[in-house]
Amino acid sequence: MEVFDLGVWREGGRRRGRQRWARLKGVIFILMVMEGCSEECVCAAEVPSKSLFGSVDISRVVGTNEAPKGSCKEVLVESSARRGVAACSRTRVPGGLVVKIPFVEKVALVKIEIRCTFRRVEICANDPYVSLESQMKNQVEYALPGTAHIVPVSLPPYKYKSVDHLTVRLKDAEGEESLSYLVVCGAVKGALPRAVNVSYELYPVPEDTKQLSKEFQHIRME
């Protein structure tokens, strides 16, 4: 009778599973290349391990000119788990889209990964008051392909080493204006400074006290 080593059998099963998955990923990549993917996109890559989704204050994420309301938030949530995102944020009226992303801690940014139909993206840190038309302080601007592929956009570390709020402004789309994937990558740097409530009590200045005393004495004498 032939005796099987259960440990060897299990390891062999795992190995075969990994080999099948490797072949499947290869097939997926070939299909995506046939559909127009290139080395510039990351459609076939894993979700980035340096995603800062866990540091995003997701309840306060807003999109200016988004339709439907809350769709930018849905895109961020779905993008954190997989490449195939069903959510999509479109513009309510033509003219661009602004995504405002607050963090619950200080972060340093290294890149974003994005899929949209826009041809231009402007990145701004620590300015939550940016609108579709306002001037952005110290922004960095990048050209985008505006295709159905996920592309990485590297950010200069010296410019984004202490960020608590990120604004992504998208412009210049041809046809439909939409955002269907967005991941922010980097590292956590520390806690946000806490607001301190301070109460003050007003006391009279000594000179004012002396002046008041003289006036009272003058009134009494009269």
Secondary structure, 3 states (H helix, E strand, C coil): CCCCCHHHHHHHHHHHHHHHHHHHHHHHHHHHHHCCCCCCCCCCCCCCCCECHHHECHHHCEEECEECCCHHHHHHHHHCCCCCCCCCEEECCCCCEEEEEEEEEEEEEEEEEEEECEEEEEEEECCCCCCCCCCCCCCEEEECCCCCCCEEEECCHHHCCCEEEEEEEEEEECCCCEEEEEEEEEEEEEECCCCCCCCCCCCCCHHHHHHHHHHHHHHHHC
